[in-house]
Amino acid sequence: MGEKTKKDACYHKVKARYDVWPSAYASGALSKCRKVGAANWGNSKKKKPIKKSTGGFVSVRGQGAVMKERLR
């Protein structure tokens, strides 16, 4: 008793983000952080701009078939 374990960077990052410690959400985040590494955890992906199609819209009909219809 009385031994202190050294905490890693993921521990400090996750603990700072979650109010309730320990919790199921925090421990799940801790394991995800350790899986990807502290430097990569919490970084969002950059989203690519969405290309706008010209000359119509895409609609969904039936069993999930996607059809392109033109408006005139």
Buried (B, 14 or more C-beta within 10 A) or exposed (E): EEEEEEEEEBBEBBBEEBEEEEEEEBEEBBEEBBEEEBEEBBEEEEEEEEEEEEEEEEEEEEEEEEEEEEEE
